[in-house]
Amino acid sequence: MQEPRPAHLTWRTLILSTLALLIVMTAVTGWGAYWAWQNLSAHVVLRDQAASISMPSELAVRASVSNKVQVRIDQTLKVKVPVHETLSIPITEPIPLTVAVEASVPIHFDVPIEHTLHVDQVIDLDTKVKTRILGFAVTLPIQGKVPLKADVPISLVIPVRKQVPVSLNTPALIRLAEPLSARIDAVMNTEVPIRESFNLPVTAPVNATLSFPSQTVKAGLTHMDIRLPLESLRLERVPEPRP
């Protein structure tokens, strides 16, 4: 039985193995660098650093105002005022009006009459008169003309007791002893002039524009925790100090 020969390591095999190992290491290193480039970031913590912040000339913001704002109002406001009140209206002046009167006036007086009645006329008679002649009842017809002349004095008092209806329209003045009570349910359109300064609270956020007189502001950074992706980093040479 023959013994196995020991393997001989040649230079060619060594070079090929080294090249293969270098290729594998280069691929692994490249993939690791790409993964780190895409997924890792630089963590920088700055403390007590001076900074200059560049501000825009104007900045649109939505702000909440906690203090009262003094506003000068010089205008006339058109307002609608609902009025639902019972008013007491005193009226001291007499009120002219036309009065329509429909009433009954009682009349109570006596009318004395002193008169002499002159009678001068002819009375036509055509009647029958019942009488007794020799104890017998007899009806006698009487026809003729009887002249009558006389002065008849009349003295009497005629009482007048009656309700007389009265209907008239006449101007009059009326004075009210008590104030009028009037119920008002209406909406009044009026104009209210306002010439005052008011301190008004602002209860809702408002849109505003901030103006910065100085474009560059000096600021101090007490603590800043920055995470930068590696793809945004670059290496630069440190400038040489000036002599």
Phi, psi and omega in degrees: 000131184269143176280143180294146178281143174289141181291139177259126179270114182263166179294326180296315179296320180296318181293317179296320179295320180294318179296318179296320178295319179296320179296315180297316180294322178295319179294316180295319180295318179296317180294321178296319179294321179295317179296318179294323180296325183272333190244340181261157178222157179274133181254113183239129177244119179251137179228137176049063180244143174272140182218152173247119183256126178270120182257147174288163180294323178220149181220121179280125182225166170243112192246151172253125183258119181269331180274158175286145183254127178277122185235133175263118181251119179226078182200172179250123183262133173270118184234155173246121185249112174284132181240119175227081186219158170254115186259144173256114187250107176281134179236112182261337181277148176293146183253116177283137179203169177256125185258127172261120184249122171235105186208173175242128181256122178285135177246125182219097176204167179247136181251107177282139180235121172236109187208151175247120183267117179271121181249122177211092182203168178251127183258124175277127179250131174207086187210176176236138183240129175268130180212179179238129175237120181056035176087000180254140177284124184230139174255118184251128174280137180235125177223137178163185179241129182245113175287139181228121175227125180194160172247115184253112177284137180238127177220108181206168177238122181259113176282135177248116178227103186203154172261118183258119177290138181234130177226117181207157172241124184216144174290147181208165175244133180239139176242131181269126180281336181235153177293152178281143175252115184236134176264126182243122173232094185205169175241120185261126173267120183217169177240129183245113175283131180238122179227067185218165172252133183235146169261104187253133173282140177261109188267346182235152176299146183233153174278130184218168178236121178270131176249136181246114179297321180254126184285334181246128183241130176279132181220157177245130179260112180278328179202130177218122180252110186244135173239119183244130175295147184296332182290341178267359180267151174212152180263135178230158179279137177292125180295145180289141179297142179286144180287000000 
